[in-house]
Amino acid sequence: MTDFNEKQLEILQVAEKLFAEKGYDGTSVRDIAKIANINIAMISYYFGSKEKLLESLIVYRISDMRLQMENLYQQDLSPLEKIDGLIELYIKRINKNKGMYQIIHFEISSGKRIINCDSFNEMKKYNLAILKNMISEGQEKGLFRTDINIELIPTTIMGTYFHFQMNKPFFKDIMNLNTEEEFEAYINSELTRHIKQTIKALLTYEI
């Protein structure tokens, strides 16, 4: 389900905020209902359970990624320009929704509960297919190497970003990033440029 009504969206946004602040286990349906100013029965009516609410939140946050990637792929750009655009899209999207991504990956990796991640996994497979098409274009034109481990490209992009985020105090100190605005600006400029250079090296240079 990707078409949410106004009340459902309000519930999802409240749930996301509380999950990010208190953790999934530390947030109750009662907490969500109180902040959203609704009764618990309405959450049950719309989503069924807290786990189903989390699944819907995942779908809500990833539903438009497919369209953005399709639009990028269809643009009249060189293969490397498409890859650069893809990296910018990844970083901006993850940075905007970093709380949600942290919740998703913690819940999936912890294995503490069974969450139906089919929609999330299908979206990742679709995104990977578009990436493969972009790289294939470059390979056909002789621009990219033929022995690329494409499946690890998104891991390289997101792993670099999350390492930077998880070590924020350290990087703010050594790079003299004194405010949140400076830290965010660094992500959108220098960190993004570094990731682009890294992926370009993987695609085009002999390692």
FIGUPA-844823 format. One record per residue: x, y, z of N, C-alpha, C in turn; residue in one letter; chain. Coordinates in Angstrom, 3 decimals. Each point is the difference from the previous one (the first is absolute). Example, Ala and Ser with C-alpha at 12.3 -4.5 7.8 and 13.67 -1.06 7.14 Angstrom:
<rs>
(r (13.190 -5.690 7.800) (-0.890 1.190 0.000) (0.900 1.200 0.000) "A" "A")
(r (-0.350 1.050 -0.720) (0.820 1.190 0.060) (-0.770 1.090 0.730) "S" "A")
</rs>
This chain:
<rs>
(r (0.852 -1.191 0.000) (-0.852 1.191 0.000) (0.889 1.242 0.000) "M" "A")
(r (-0.183 0.888 -0.946) (0.773 1.233 -0.056) (-0.880 1.235 0.024) "T" "A")
(r (-1.314 -0.150 -0.134) (-0.915 1.137 0.022) (-0.577 0.153 1.404) "D" "A")
(r (0.599 0.889 0.772) (-0.429 0.211 1.365) (-0.852 1.266 0.086) "F" "A")
(r (-1.050 -0.044 0.848) (-0.800 1.210 0.179) (0.681 0.918 1.012) "N" "A")
(r (-0.581 1.162 0.208) (0.634 1.026 0.833) (0.218 -0.483 1.427) "E" "A")
(r (-0.975 -0.686 0.567) (0.130 -0.482 1.367) (1.067 -1.091 0.106) "K" "A")
(r (0.049 -0.888 -0.993) (1.035 -1.037 0.002) (1.390 0.621 -0.076) "Q" "A")
(r (0.156 1.010 -0.844) (1.295 0.666 -0.127) (0.403 0.668 1.317) "L" "A")
(r (-0.970 0.579 0.684) (0.284 0.624 1.291) (0.486 -1.046 1.001) "E" "A")
(r (-0.669 -1.144 0.018) (0.396 -1.094 0.905) (1.407 -0.494 -0.339) "I" "A")
(r (0.280 -0.171 -1.282) (1.313 -0.477 -0.437) (1.104 0.979 0.402) "L" "A")
(r (-0.264 1.282 -0.145) (1.004 1.005 0.337) (0.256 0.050 1.499) "Q" "A")
(r (-1.061 -0.138 0.789) (0.158 -0.048 1.460) (0.784 -1.251 0.390) "V" "A")
(r (-0.353 -1.130 -0.589) (0.682 -1.260 0.306) (1.481 0.087 -0.349) "A" "A")
(r (0.309 0.580 -1.148) (1.399 0.128 -0.417) (0.792 0.823 0.997) "E" "A")
(r (-0.564 1.106 0.435) (0.676 0.871 0.959) (0.257 -0.729 1.314) "K" "A")
(r (-1.010 -0.720 0.490) (0.147 -0.709 1.266) (0.944 -1.189 -0.125) "L" "A")
(r (-0.080 -0.745 -1.095) (0.913 -1.127 -0.215) (1.446 0.487 -0.013) "F" "A")
(r (0.239 1.145 -0.652) (1.352 0.540 -0.098) (0.504 0.476 1.366) "A" "A")
(r (-0.899 0.576 0.802) (0.398 0.545 1.300) (0.118 -1.074 1.082) "E" "A")
(r (-0.978 -0.920 0.035) (-0.095 -0.960 1.109) (0.300 -1.441 -0.406) "K" "A")
(r (0.180 -0.219 -1.313) (0.182 -1.363 -0.475) (-1.340 -0.676 -0.218) "G" "A")
(r (0.006 -1.046 -0.799) (-1.249 -0.716 -0.285) (-0.566 -0.616 1.275) "Y" "A")
(r (0.859 -0.704 0.756) (-0.469 -0.668 1.220) (-0.428 0.991 1.067) "D" "A")
(r (0.628 1.183 -0.001) (-0.310 0.991 1.014) (-1.235 0.832 -0.312) "G" "A")
(r (-0.609 -0.243 -1.146) (-1.197 0.744 -0.413) (-1.210 -0.920 0.023) "T" "A")
(r (-1.041 0.411 0.650) (-1.232 -0.786 0.037) (-1.031 0.599 -0.948) "S" "A")
(r (-0.975 -0.814 -0.359) (-1.112 0.494 -0.820) (-0.729 1.113 0.748) "V" "A")
(r (-0.071 -0.137 1.317) (-0.639 1.037 0.826) (0.755 1.328 -0.126) "R" "A")
(r (1.346 -0.060 -0.027) (0.808 1.218 -0.172) (-0.338 0.688 -1.321) "D" "A")
(r (-0.067 -0.810 -1.061) (-0.278 0.538 -1.332) (-1.388 0.633 -0.034) "I" "A")
(r (-0.986 -0.707 0.575) (-1.375 0.491 0.008) (-0.114 1.314 0.772) "A" "A")
(r (0.728 0.096 1.098) (-0.065 1.203 0.833) (0.537 1.219 -0.764) "K" "A")
(r (1.169 -0.149 -0.616) (0.609 1.116 -0.730) (-0.830 0.360 -1.234) "I" "A")
(r (-0.552 -1.023 -0.653) (-0.810 0.243 -1.200) (-1.414 0.460 0.350) "A" "A")
(r (-0.321 -0.006 1.287) (-1.311 0.436 0.488) (-1.148 -0.822 -0.592) "N" "A")
(r (0.189 -1.321 0.022) (-1.033 -0.923 -0.487) (-0.114 -1.141 1.011) "I" "A")
(r (-1.004 -0.844 -0.168) (-0.089 -1.153 0.881) (0.748 -1.191 -0.604) "N" "A")
(r (0.366 -0.929 0.871) (0.805 -1.154 -0.424) (-0.730 -0.820 -1.059) "I" "A")
(r (-1.312 -0.049 0.101) (-0.788 -0.795 -0.947) (0.196 0.473 -1.436) "A" "A")
(r (0.239 1.293 -0.191) (0.190 0.522 -1.353) (1.296 -0.522 -0.609) "M" "A")
(r (1.062 -0.105 0.815) (1.256 -0.560 -0.492) (-0.191 -1.458 -0.385) "I" "A")
(r (-0.737 -0.721 0.840) (-0.294 -1.403 -0.296) (-0.817 -0.123 -1.283) "S" "A")
(r (-0.945 0.898 -0.187) (-0.854 -0.014 -1.195) (0.821 0.240 -1.263) "Y" "A")
(r (0.894 0.985 0.057) (0.776 0.354 -1.184) (1.153 -0.956 -0.281) "Y" "A")
(r (0.654 -0.480 1.073) (1.246 -0.743 -0.204) (0.004 -1.414 0.589) "F" "A")
(r (-0.864 -0.274 0.950) (-0.097 -1.351 0.542) (0.858 -0.240 1.223) "G" "A")
(r (1.271 0.401 -0.055) (0.915 -0.239 1.111) (1.179 0.962 -0.116) "S" "A")
(r (0.837 0.022 1.037) (1.174 0.874 -0.030) (0.986 -0.460 -1.068) "K" "A")
(r (0.141 -1.316 -0.169) (0.898 -0.517 -1.039) (-0.496 0.383 -1.388) "E" "A")
(r (-1.312 -0.093 -0.215) (-0.575 0.390 -1.294) (0.140 1.506 -0.218) "K" "A")
(r (-0.046 0.751 1.088) (0.201 1.448 -0.091) (1.425 0.283 -0.471) "L" "A")
(r (0.984 -0.718 0.557) (1.386 0.175 -0.428) (0.174 -0.382 -1.469) "L" "A")
(r (-0.646 -1.093 -0.412) (0.074 -0.413 -1.403) (-0.577 1.071 -0.918) "E" "A")
(r (-1.103 0.599 0.405) (-0.616 1.069 -0.794) (0.902 1.226 -0.048) "S" "A")
(r (0.680 0.265 1.108) (0.920 1.131 0.051) (1.154 -0.202 -0.987) "L" "A")
(r (0.496 -1.234 -0.087) (1.054 -0.327 -0.956) (-0.480 0.250 -1.428) "I" "A")
(r (-1.194 -0.499 -0.310) (-0.570 0.191 -1.341) (-0.168 1.483 -0.305) "V" "A")
(r (-0.494 0.748 0.973) (-0.232 1.435 -0.172) (1.294 0.730 -0.360) "Y" "A")
(r (1.089 -0.377 0.643) (1.261 0.708 -0.191) (0.741 -0.404 -1.283) "R" "A")
(r (-0.299 -1.162 -0.542) (0.739 -0.442 -1.187) (-0.832 0.075 -1.275) "I" "A")
(r (-1.284 0.355 0.118) (-0.914 -0.147 -1.137) (0.352 0.873 -1.202) "S" "A")
(r (0.604 1.176 0.237) (0.283 0.870 -1.141) (1.429 -0.124 -0.522) "D" "A")
(r (0.823 -0.842 0.625) (1.375 -0.185 -0.453) (0.022 -0.596 -1.408) "M" "A")
(r (-0.902 -0.910 -0.248) (-0.052 -0.664 -1.304) (-0.215 1.022 -1.116) "R" "A")
(r (-0.940 0.907 0.196) (-0.289 1.001 -1.021) (1.194 0.917 -0.223) "L" "A")
(r (0.667 0.402 1.069) (1.161 0.878 -0.127) (1.124 -0.676 -0.774) "Q" "A")
(r (0.212 -1.289 0.251) (1.061 -0.727 -0.694) (-0.352 -0.212 -1.474) "M" "A")
(r (-1.268 -0.279 -0.256) (-0.436 -0.156 -1.385) (0.224 1.295 -0.782) "E" "A")
(r (-0.364 1.123 0.601) (0.171 1.289 -0.656) (1.475 0.278 -0.291) "N" "A")
(r (0.855 -0.320 0.939) (1.435 0.195 -0.194) (0.514 -0.881 -1.134) "L" "A")
(r (-0.423 -1.249 -0.019) (0.471 -0.944 -1.011) (-0.408 0.430 -1.407) "Y" "A")
(r (-1.172 0.631 -0.127) (-0.516 0.395 -1.305) (0.613 1.302 -0.517) "Q" "A")
(r (0.711 0.714 0.839) (0.566 1.280 -0.424) (1.127 -0.195 -1.011) "Q" "A")
(r (0.177 1.000 -0.852) (1.042 -0.048 -1.029) (1.338 0.412 0.622) "D" "A")
(r (0.579 -0.936 0.741) (1.260 0.237 0.692) (0.988 -1.111 -0.330) "L" "A")
(r (1.269 0.272 0.196) (1.008 -1.040 -0.183) (-0.127 -1.016 1.137) "S" "A")
(r (0.523 -1.222 -0.177) (-0.069 -0.991 1.088) (0.595 0.507 1.303) "P" "A")
(r (1.117 0.719 -0.067) (0.622 0.492 1.226) (-0.833 1.110 0.640) "L" "A")
(r (-0.632 0.836 -0.817) (-0.882 1.035 0.537) (-1.209 -0.619 0.696) "E" "A")
(r (-0.485 -1.117 -0.542) (-1.119 -0.689 0.651) (0.426 -0.582 1.345) "K" "A")
(r (1.197 -0.559 0.050) (0.510 -0.546 1.256) (0.172 1.114 1.027) "I" "A")
(r (0.544 1.143 -0.429) (0.137 1.145 0.907) (-1.372 0.438 0.519) "D" "A")
(r (-0.983 0.050 -0.899) (-1.353 0.380 0.396) (-0.596 -0.996 0.974) "G" "A")
(r (0.282 -1.267 -0.213) (-0.492 -1.046 0.887) (0.588 0.153 1.401) "L" "A")
(r (1.287 0.279 0.070) (0.660 0.186 1.294) (-0.600 1.192 0.738) "I" "A")
(r (-0.209 1.104 -0.708) (-0.624 1.177 0.611) (-1.394 -0.333 0.518) "E" "A")
(r (-0.746 -0.778 -0.783) (-1.350 -0.394 0.400) (0.042 -0.853 1.264) "L" "A")
(r (0.900 -0.976 0.026) (0.158 -0.865 1.169) (0.316 0.832 1.245) "Y" "A")
(r (1.017 0.852 -0.091) (0.462 0.735 1.173) (-1.074 0.962 0.506) "I" "A")
(r (-0.617 0.751 -0.899) (-1.027 0.958 0.416) (-1.180 -0.717 0.638) "K" "A")
(r (-0.375 -1.127 -0.587) (-1.162 -0.728 0.513) (0.296 -0.642 1.356) "R" "A")
(r (1.149 -0.639 0.106) (0.366 -0.637 1.267) (0.167 1.058 1.086) "I" "A")
(r (0.641 1.109 -0.351) (0.247 1.049 0.990) (-1.305 0.611 0.487) "N" "A")
(r (-0.948 0.167 -0.915) (-1.302 0.566 0.372) (-0.771 -0.947 0.912) "K" "A")
(r (0.125 -1.314 -0.246) (-0.768 -0.996 0.746) (0.908 -0.907 0.823) "N" "A")
(r (1.106 0.541 0.526) (0.981 -0.843 0.674) (-0.569 -0.714 1.214) "K" "A")
(r (-0.926 0.653 0.711) (-0.620 -0.660 1.143) (-0.749 -1.255 -0.407) "G" "A")
(r (-0.707 0.100 -1.119) (-0.763 -1.144 -0.489) (0.913 -1.142 -0.439) "M" "A")
(r (1.066 0.337 -0.688) (0.927 -1.034 -0.463) (0.677 -0.695 1.177) "Y" "A")
(r (0.318 0.747 1.036) (0.606 -0.606 1.183) (-0.971 -0.966 0.670) "Q" "A")
(r (-1.272 0.384 0.063) (-1.026 -0.881 0.570) (-0.107 -1.276 -0.822) "I" "A")
(r (-0.107 0.156 -1.321) (-0.153 -1.149 -0.898) (1.155 -0.979 0.172) "I" "A")
(r (1.233 0.515 -0.086) (1.151 -0.899 0.013) (0.224 -0.622 1.370) "H" "A")
(r (-0.355 0.725 1.065) (0.121 -0.596 1.330) (-0.987 -1.147 0.151) "F" "A")
(r (-1.251 0.229 -0.415) (-1.028 -1.023 0.165) (0.294 -1.237 -0.853) "E" "A")
(r (0.504 0.227 -1.217) (0.311 -1.125 -0.884) (1.192 -0.788 0.534) "I" "A")
(r (1.056 0.715 0.417) (1.235 -0.673 0.419) (-0.132 -0.651 1.373) "S" "A")
(r (-0.856 0.556 0.871) (-0.107 -0.547 1.354) (-0.704 -1.351 0.012) "S" "A")
(r (-0.925 -0.202 -0.941) (-0.733 -1.257 -0.059) (-0.883 -0.243 1.208) "G" "A")
(r (-0.314 1.057 0.736) (-0.784 -0.143 1.225) (-1.466 -0.290 -0.283) "K" "A")
(r (-0.451 0.355 -1.192) (-1.401 -0.238 -0.365) (-0.074 -0.240 -1.491) "R" "A")
(r (-1.054 -0.622 -0.418) (-0.187 -0.282 -1.419) (-0.761 1.152 -0.624) "I" "A")
(r (0.687 0.758 -0.841) (-0.625 1.107 -0.706) (-0.033 -0.332 -1.477) "I" "A")
(r (-1.129 0.174 -0.598) (-0.133 -0.283 -1.420) (0.671 1.132 -0.781) "N" "A")
(r (1.188 -0.270 -0.483) (0.769 1.015 -0.719) (-0.064 -0.221 -1.507) "C" "A")
(r (-1.012 -0.737 -0.466) (-0.080 -0.305 -1.425) (-0.001 1.261 -0.856) "D" "A")
(r (-0.788 0.998 0.400) (-0.074 1.234 -0.784) (1.349 0.712 -0.024) "S" "A")
(r (0.664 0.039 1.149) (1.311 0.636 0.100) (1.018 -0.738 -0.868) "F" "A")
(r (-0.009 -1.332 0.073) (0.949 -0.793 -0.773) (-0.274 0.082 -1.496) "N" "A")
(r (-1.276 0.015 -0.369) (-0.341 0.115 -1.421) (0.459 1.342 -0.548) "E" "A")
(r (-0.146 1.061 0.785) (0.457 1.310 -0.434) (1.513 0.014 -0.164) "M" "A")
(r (0.724 -0.622 0.939) (1.454 -0.039 -0.112) (0.423 -0.794 -1.237) "K" "A")
(r (-0.721 -1.083 -0.308) (0.308 -0.789 -1.197) (-0.251 0.819 -1.261) "K" "A")
(r (-1.077 0.773 0.013) (-0.321 0.836 -1.158) (1.059 1.085 -0.173) "Y" "A")
(r (0.393 0.634 1.097) (1.036 1.017 -0.066) (1.311 -0.583 -0.521) "N" "A")
(r (0.303 -1.216 0.440) (1.220 -0.663 -0.444) (-0.063 -0.291 -1.497) "L" "A")
(r (-1.185 -0.366 -0.498) (-0.160 -0.274 -1.429) (0.258 1.255 -0.828) "A" "A")
(r (-0.472 1.138 0.475) (0.256 1.261 -0.711) (1.491 0.317 0.023) "I" "A")
(r (0.642 -0.202 1.141) (1.441 0.227 0.093) (0.744 -0.897 -0.989) "L" "A")
(r (-0.419 -1.260 -0.089) (0.637 -0.925 -0.943) (-0.158 0.488 -1.439) "K" "A")
(r (-1.169 0.539 -0.320) (-0.227 0.530 -1.346) (0.922 1.187 -0.287) "N" "A")
(r (0.152 0.878 0.992) (0.890 1.148 -0.163) (1.435 -0.457 -0.244) "M" "A")
(r (0.432 -0.971 0.790) (1.376 -0.486 -0.134) (0.176 -0.750 -1.323) "I" "A")
(r (-1.020 -0.735 -0.408) (0.070 -0.715 -1.291) (0.190 0.973 -1.152) "S" "A")
(r (-0.672 1.147 0.066) (0.166 1.026 -1.028) (1.462 0.430 -0.089) "E" "A")
(r (0.597 0.224 1.159) (1.402 0.403 0.030) (0.927 -1.082 -0.502) "G" "A")
(r (-0.322 -1.252 0.320) (0.824 -1.117 -0.466) (-0.090 -0.161 -1.519) "Q" "A")
(r (-1.202 0.151 -0.537) (-0.192 -0.123 -1.446) (0.761 1.084 -0.764) "E" "A")
(r (0.187 1.159 0.632) (0.721 1.105 -0.641) (1.496 -0.045 0.312) "K" "A")
(r (0.426 -1.027 0.724) (1.413 -0.147 0.325) (0.492 0.943 1.084) "G" "A")
(r (-0.934 0.580 0.760) (0.367 0.969 1.031) (0.236 -0.654 1.359) "L" "A")
(r (-0.715 -1.087 0.268) (0.079 -0.665 1.290) (0.635 -1.374 -0.142) "F" "A")
(r (0.632 -0.431 1.063) (0.569 -1.348 0.053) (-1.104 -1.044 -0.135) "R" "A")
(r (0.375 -1.192 -0.362) (-0.977 -1.085 -0.196) (-0.089 -0.925 1.209) "T" "A")
(r (0.885 0.175 0.988) (0.022 -0.914 1.157) (-0.428 0.690 1.281) "D" "A")
(r (-1.026 0.852 -0.109) (-0.462 0.778 1.146) (-0.959 -0.822 0.856) "I" "A")
(r (0.187 0.056 1.310) (-0.937 -0.638 0.933) (-1.117 1.004 0.275) "N" "A")
(r (-1.003 -0.001 -0.871) (-1.037 1.040 0.041) (-0.787 -0.046 1.308) "I" "A")
(r (-0.220 -1.204 0.529) (-0.804 -0.127 1.217) (0.599 0.748 1.189) "E" "A")
(r (1.311 0.226 -0.019) (0.649 0.669 1.130) (0.120 1.513 -0.182) "L" "A")
(r (-0.410 0.511 -1.155) (0.074 1.448 -0.216) (-0.908 0.761 0.979) "I" "A")
(r (-1.300 -0.376 0.143) (-0.838 0.704 0.986) (0.541 -0.127 1.425) "P" "A")
(r (0.592 -1.151 0.321) (0.590 -0.197 1.324) (1.142 0.974 0.236) "T" "A")
(r (0.807 0.225 -1.023) (1.113 0.934 0.105) (-0.506 1.424 0.218) "T" "A")
(r (-1.038 0.372 -0.738) (-0.565 1.351 0.130) (-0.575 0.203 1.399) "I" "A")
(r (-0.888 -0.895 0.402) (-0.707 0.186 1.266) (0.901 -0.272 1.202) "M" "A")
(r (0.931 -0.953 -0.153) (0.915 -0.297 1.097) (0.870 1.194 0.341) "G" "A")
(r (0.494 0.690 -1.032) (0.817 1.192 0.225) (-0.813 1.086 0.688) "T" "A")
(r (-1.219 0.199 -0.490) (-0.859 1.025 0.598) (-0.295 -0.303 1.470) "Y" "A")
(r (-0.424 -1.227 0.296) (-0.393 -0.323 1.375) (1.194 0.001 0.950) "F" "A")
(r (1.186 -0.380 -0.485) (1.193 0.089 0.847) (0.254 1.452 0.390) "H" "A")
(r (-0.166 0.897 -0.956) (0.195 1.427 0.263) (-1.025 0.497 1.017) "F" "A")
(r (-1.260 -0.393 -0.170) (-1.059 0.431 0.916) (0.192 -0.565 1.401) "Q" "A")
(r (0.365 -1.270 0.086) (0.120 -0.653 1.300) (1.197 0.518 0.798) "M" "A")
(r (0.939 0.647 -0.671) (1.172 0.557 0.670) (-0.015 1.528 -0.079) "N" "A")
(r (-1.202 0.558 0.080) (-0.175 1.446 -0.143) (0.899 0.813 0.941) "K" "A")
(r (0.047 -0.278 1.315) (0.843 0.829 0.880) (1.467 0.005 -0.427) "P" "A")
(r (0.494 -1.161 -0.418) (1.396 -0.107 -0.433) (0.261 0.853 -1.232) "F" "A")
(r (-0.845 -0.140 -1.014) (0.217 0.730 -1.245) (-0.249 1.502 0.175) "F" "A")
(r (-0.960 0.357 0.841) (-0.228 1.425 0.256) (1.239 0.625 0.649) "K" "A")
(r (0.656 -0.770 0.849) (1.178 0.499 0.698) (1.184 0.143 -0.955) "D" "A")
(r (0.337 -1.059 -0.726) (1.223 0.041 -0.816) (-0.166 0.851 -1.254) "I" "A")
(r (-1.230 0.263 -0.409) (-0.230 0.787 -1.203) (-0.539 1.397 0.315) "M" "A")
(r (-0.022 0.330 1.289) (-0.448 1.335 0.439) (-1.400 0.333 -0.525) "N" "A")
(r (-0.887 -0.971 0.101) (-1.396 0.219 -0.398) (-0.767 0.324 1.278) "L" "A")
(r (-0.143 1.284 0.278) (-0.463 0.429 1.316) (-1.511 -0.015 0.187) "N" "A")
(r (-0.742 -0.015 -1.091) (-1.458 0.028 0.107) (-0.615 -1.131 -0.811) "T" "A")
(r (-1.276 -0.268 0.262) (-0.709 -1.014 -0.776) (-0.072 0.408 -1.473) "E" "A")
(r (-0.130 1.303 -0.231) (-0.076 0.494 -1.381) (1.296 -0.278 -0.749) "E" "A")
(r (1.124 0.193 0.668) (1.299 -0.280 -0.632) (0.171 -1.492 -0.252) "E" "A")
(r (-0.463 -0.815 0.936) (0.095 -1.458 -0.164) (-0.844 -0.456 -1.188) "F" "A")
(r (-1.221 0.513 -0.105) (-0.885 -0.364 -1.103) (0.567 0.483 -1.339) "E" "A")
(r (0.561 1.202 -0.003) (0.587 0.540 -1.228) (1.180 -0.854 -0.450) "A" "A")
(r (0.765 -0.507 0.961) (1.144 -0.854 -0.329) (-0.476 -1.304 -0.647) "Y" "A")
(r (-1.094 -0.555 0.515) (-0.563 -1.220 -0.583) (-0.392 0.232 -1.450) "I" "A")
(r (-0.663 1.118 -0.249) (-0.504 0.283 -1.337) (1.077 0.436 -0.980) "N" "A")
(r (1.171 0.355 0.505) (1.071 0.432 -0.898) (1.162 -0.988 0.017) "S" "A")
(r (0.840 0.085 1.032) (1.238 -0.783 0.015) (-0.231 -1.505 0.116) "E" "A")
(r (-0.901 -0.419 0.884) (-0.229 -1.439 0.148) (-0.593 -0.588 -1.273) "L" "A")
(r (-0.956 0.702 -0.591) (-0.600 -0.467 -1.245) (1.049 -0.059 -1.112) "T" "A")
(r (0.869 1.005 -0.073) (1.054 0.011 -1.013) (0.968 -1.163 0.211) "R" "A")
(r (0.339 -0.272 1.256) (0.892 -1.119 0.313) (-0.610 -1.332 -0.437) "H" "A")
(r (-1.284 -0.181 0.279) (-0.674 -1.247 -0.391) (-0.039 -0.129 -1.515) "I" "A")
(r (-0.258 1.094 -0.701) (0.007 -0.030 -1.468) (1.372 -0.428 -0.518) "K" "A")
(r (1.060 0.543 0.572) (1.355 -0.355 -0.416) (0.286 -1.475 0.265) "Q" "A")
(r (-0.457 -0.490 1.149) (0.206 -1.395 0.355) (-0.698 -0.926 -0.985) "T" "A")
(r (-1.271 0.280 -0.304) (-0.752 -0.849 -0.915) (0.570 0.096 -1.411) "I" "A")
(r (0.427 1.182 -0.418) (0.615 0.159 -1.312) (1.252 -0.854 -0.114) "K" "A")
(r (0.792 -0.027 1.077) (1.220 -0.823 0.014) (-0.353 -1.476 -0.139) "A" "A")
(r (-1.042 -0.439 0.688) (-0.413 -1.398 -0.081) (-0.487 -0.363 -1.396) "L" "A")
(r (-0.640 0.954 -0.659) (-0.583 -0.275 -1.310) (1.001 0.107 -1.140) "L" "A")
(r (0.949 0.895 0.121) (0.818 0.342 -1.175) (1.464 -0.318 0.106) "T" "A")
(r (0.558 -0.159 1.186) (1.433 -0.192 0.124) (0.337 -1.428 0.371) "Y" "A")
(r (1.157 -0.422 -0.404) (0.477 -1.308 0.428) (0.434 0.100 1.466) "E" "A")
(r (-0.497 -0.923 0.797) (0.333 0.001 1.424) (1.081 -1.046 0.268) "I" "A")
</rs>
